[in-house]
Amino acid sequence: MWLCGISHHITFFKLNTNASVVSIWAYEGGLLQTHEEKLVFAFYKESGEVDLLTVEALSLVWGLQFCQEKGVEDFEVEVDS
């Protein structure tokens, strides 16, 4: 269980996204989990020839789109870059 950093209340969901670049090929993905660390969904995508900061941003956008499609509204986001 985690506490939201700003308001210090318990959020029910956490979106965690990540990306990497190997040679020149970029990969992105992430997951949404409950406050009890149960997996709600996970995603992965190969993004082609993209720099690391761009693919990190794309991963976040893709994760936010999934949350919107699933109707998830109250969640915390964690990105490592």
ZAPA-325179 format. One record per residue (C-alpha): residue number from 1; residue in one letter; chain; x, z, y. Coordinates in steps of 0.02 Angstrom, whole numbers, plus 50000, padded with zeros to 5 digits. Example, Ala and Ser with C-alpha at 12.3 -4.5 7.8 and 13.67 -1.06 7.14 Angstrom:
<nodes>
NODE    n  res  chain     px     pz     py
NODE    1    A      A  50615  50390  49775
NODE    2    S      A  50684  50357  49947
</nodes>
This chain:
<nodes>
NODE    n  res  chain     px     pz     py
NODE    1    M      A  50000  50000  50000
NODE    2    W      A  50065  49962  50175
NODE    3    L      A  50016  50007  50352
NODE    4    C      A  49991  49876  50485
NODE    5    G      A  50138  49888  50605
NODE    6    I      A  50038  49875  50766
NODE    7    S      A  49883  49982  50742
NODE    8    H      A  49943  50087  50594
NODE    9    H      A  49784  50056  50495
NODE   10    I      A  49778  49999  50314
NODE   11    T      A  49753  49812  50300
NODE   12    F      A  49674  49747  50142
NODE   13    F      A  49775  49585  50124
NODE   14    K      A  49955  49532  50155
NODE   15    L      A  50012  49352  50170
NODE   16    N      A  50196  49328  50129
NODE   17    T      A  50274  49157  50154
NODE   18    N      A  50448  49092  50118
NODE   19    A      A  50546  48931  50121
NODE   20    S      A  50716  48864  50072
NODE   21    V      A  50822  48709  50089
NODE   22    V      A  50934  48655  49946
NODE   23    S      A  51054  48517  49997
NODE   24    I      A  50932  48420  50107
NODE   25    W      A  50770  48453  50010
NODE   26    A      A  50649  48586  50075
NODE   27    Y      A  50532  48697  49974
NODE   28    E      A  50395  48811  50038
NODE   29    G      A  50273  48935  49966
NODE   30    G      A  50195  49105  49976
NODE   31    L      A  50063  49222  49914
NODE   32    L      A  49918  49329  49969
NODE   33    Q      A  49900  49500  49890
NODE   34    T      A  49786  49649  49911
NODE   35    H      A  49844  49818  49976
NODE   36    E      A  49858  49867  49793
NODE   37    E      A  49980  49721  49767
NODE   38    K      A  49858  49619  49663
NODE   39    L      A  49883  49432  49679
NODE   40    V      A  49741  49338  49764
NODE   41    F      A  49825  49166  49770
NODE   42    A      A  49997  49087  49773
NODE   43    F      A  50055  48917  49835
NODE   44    Y      A  50208  48805  49823
NODE   45    K      A  50254  48638  49897
NODE   46    E      A  50405  48523  49908
NODE   47    S      A  50421  48466  50088
NODE   48    G      A  50559  48337  50078
NODE   49    E      A  50698  48319  50205
NODE   50    V      A  50653  48454  50333
NODE   51    D      A  50763  48586  50417
NODE   52    L      A  50741  48769  50371
NODE   53    L      A  50650  48832  50526
NODE   54    T      A  50527  48688  50517
NODE   55    V      A  50488  48718  50334
NODE   56    E      A  50468  48906  50367
NODE   57    A      A  50339  48864  50501
NODE   58    L      A  50251  48740  50387
NODE   59    S      A  50241  48872  50251
NODE   60    L      A  50159  48994  50372
NODE   61    V      A  50035  48862  50431
NODE   62    W      A  49990  48817  50252
NODE   63    G      A  49965  49001  50207
NODE   64    L      A  49854  49029  50359
NODE   65    Q      A  49751  48876  50313
NODE   66    F      A  49725  48944  50136
NODE   67    C      A  49669  49111  50208
NODE   68    Q      A  49546  49025  50324
NODE   69    E      A  49476  48918  50182
NODE   70    K      A  49451  49074  50075
NODE   71    G      A  49370  49172  50218
NODE   72    V      A  49509  49302  50228
NODE   73    E      A  49508  49378  50403
NODE   74    D      A  49594  49548  50404
NODE   75    F      A  49772  49525  50344
NODE   76    E      A  49953  49555  50389
NODE   77    V      A  50083  49415  50386
NODE   78    E      A  50265  49430  50333
NODE   79    V      A  50390  49289  50362
NODE   80    D      A  50577  49312  50338
NODE   81    S      A  50644  49192  50471
</nodes>
